[in-house]
Amino acid sequence: MMTKAGFIALLGRPNAGKSTLLNALLQEKIALVSHKANATRRALKAIVPFSDAQGVACQMIFLDTPGLTTPQKLLDRAMQAESARALQTCDLCVFVTSVHEGLQAYQDFLALCGDKPHIVALNKIDTLTHAQLLAKIQPYQAYNSTFNALVPLSATKCKNLDILLQEIAKLLPIAPFYYDPELISDAQTKEIYQEMIREQVFAHLSEEIPYASDVCIVRFVEDAHIDRIHAQIIVEKESQQKMVVGKGAWVIKKIGKQARLQMQAFGGKKVFLRLEVVVRKNWSQELDQLKKMGYMLE
């Protein structure tokens, strides 16, 4: 029986809604979502099954990527390298842009994507009237011959997601499935839990600290009824360490509690989580430190 399968990179500027779209397509929360820019650090794969208009079974492997920006420091370069690798290796890409973004974001993307087939996903349409939306779509008409489709959608309201999947299916190569149909991601539970802790760091701390921090899982033991995790929140300065811990350890306890509840909801079992905050001076600007933490710049 014929099947289709392929890799689809989700690309766009920070806060365009790529991670929210990924979670909505998957109907499961695995990608970190934050209103703060540059929350996504590494490409994350999500596997979405779909049947196209002809009834052909498709396996869509989406790659959530860091937002496209001009790198300011070494960590930013590592994040941009992640996006570049996803673009090079994918079969097609979806350029996710907010209705509140100008056309410049798309023009910058075109300079990167070459002749890679792509779809424009115009996100956050729930924030506009119908007339405002038509006015936003109009400038893209000049690029009709460049993109394969333009799909206005709302990731938060799950609106027009099926239309997006139908358009993607048209571009997928005929191929056997790459993954077991039961899988929703190739990420290990450990990596998903790591992102859940990082999401709570973003949620509970001020603008500066999330970008100077990361999370490392030091120990992870999976049992049938309980997962035991020892994780470190890495920061660059002792002043940041104090803020992450908080007065009377209030902040770290809140981060730990919320992350644990998310993990339990995802894994369907109890979680024991031990968190500590560790200072690694200038980790985000030192090549060997970044490599130790799993970042690749090449």
Summary of the structure (lengths in Angstrom):
residues: 298
radius of gyration: 19.9
end to end distance: 39.5
largest distance: 61.4
contacts: 958
relative contact order: 0.15
helix: 41%
strand: 25%
